[in-house]
Amino acid sequence: MIASGAAFPFVLPAVARRGLLALAMAAVLLVGAAAAGTAHARESAPALPEVALADLPPQAREVHALILRGGPFAYERDGVTFGNRERLLPAKPRGFYHEYTVRTPGTKSRGARRIVCGGPKTAPEVCYWTADHYASFSRIRE
């Protein structure tokens, strides 16, 4: 029995309570499975487009050569860790990626063009090109 003023004016039979509990547990499992599927989809996302190093602007080719030589770079922030917050590049441990500015003719600031490389700084495993300040990337093919 429910006391007067109780929040629920009726009591569900035990069978109905078990059914609702089973339904709630199934919903939790489905949501968890969907989330796991989304995480798996991110890990196995289609490969990024590729661009030949020779097809990049001359400023990008110059910066790429500087990366392989270890500098010197034109901008103080060149070589800093790139956090991959956009999650457009393959997931790697923090510190794997480093970013480098590619000068944009006619701009007074650093502009939007970058090369992001992963692995050892002077012997990167992979490099990516972005002309739109990390909104998109293409893998650089040497």
N, C-alpha and C positions, 0 to 999 in steps of 0.2 A: 504494500500500500504506500501511497505517496502522501506525505503530510500536506496539509493545506498551505498554499503559497509556494509550493515547490516549482521548480523551473519546468518540469515536464509533467503534463497532466495525465500521462499514461505510462505504463511499463510494458516494454516489448517482451514477448515470450522468449525463453532461452534459445529456441531454434532460430528465431529472427535475429537475435543478437549475434549468434555464431555466424549466420549468413552474412550479416553486415560486416563483421570482422573479417571474414574470408574475402569479401569483396574489396575491402579497404587494403588488405595485404596484397591482393592481386594487382590493384592499382599502383601500389608502391613498387612492386616488382616490375611492372610494365614501364613505369617512369624511369626506374634505374636502368633497365635494359635499353631504353631509348637514349638515355644519356651516354651509356657506354658505347652505343652504336655511333653517336655523334663524335665522341672522342676518337674512335677507331677511324671514322671517315676523315677526320682531320689529319691523322697520322698517315693515311694512305691516299691523300689527296692527289689529284693528277699532277704530274711534273710541271714545273714552271716552263714558260716558253724559253727558248734559247736565242742568243744573239752571238754572232761571230765577233771576236775582238776586232777584226779588220773593219767591221761595219759600224763600230762605235765612233762617236766624234773624236777628232784628233786629241782633244783635251783629255778624254777618258783613256785613250791609248797611252798617253804620257803618264797619267796617274797610275795606270796598271803597271807600267814599267818601273815607276818609282816604288810601288809596293814590293815588287820582286827584289829591288835593290835595297830596300829598307829606308828610303827617303833620299834627300830631305824633302819634306812636304811644305806646301805653301800656307797651310792653315794649322793653327795651334791644336784644333780638335781632331786633326787627322790621326787615325790609329786608335781612337778611343773605342771602348767596348760598345758594340751595337746590341741593344737589348732584345730585339725582335719582338717588341710589344704588339706589333700588328699581326704577328703569327703567320706571316705570309711565307717565310723561309722555313725549311725543315727544322723541327725542334732539336735543339742542341743545348748542352750545359752553358750556363752564363759564362761569358768570357771567350766563347768560341768564335763569335763574329766581331769584326772590327770595321769601322766605317771610314771612308776617305772622301773628301770633297772633290768634285770635278768642276772646275771653273766654268761658269756660263758667261760667254762674251756678252758685254753690255750690261751686266748686273754689278752693283757695288757690294752687295752682300754675298754670302756663300752660295746663294742660289739653291735650286732644288735637286741638282744632279749629284749622285753619289755612286761609289762602288763600295759594296760590302763584301768582305772576304771572310772565309771561315778556315780555321786551322792556324798553324804557325804563321806569324806575321810576314816573314820573308819567303815562306814556301807554302802559300795557302792551298788547301785541298780543293776549294771551290770559291768562285767569285760571282757576284751578282751585280747587275746594273739597274739603277732606278733613275729615271729622268723626272719623276714627279714626287720627290721627297717621301719615299717609302709607300706610296699608294699602290705601286705595282713593281714587280721585279722580273728580270729575265736573267737566266743563267748565262754567264759569259763562256763561250766556247773558244778556246785558243786555236 
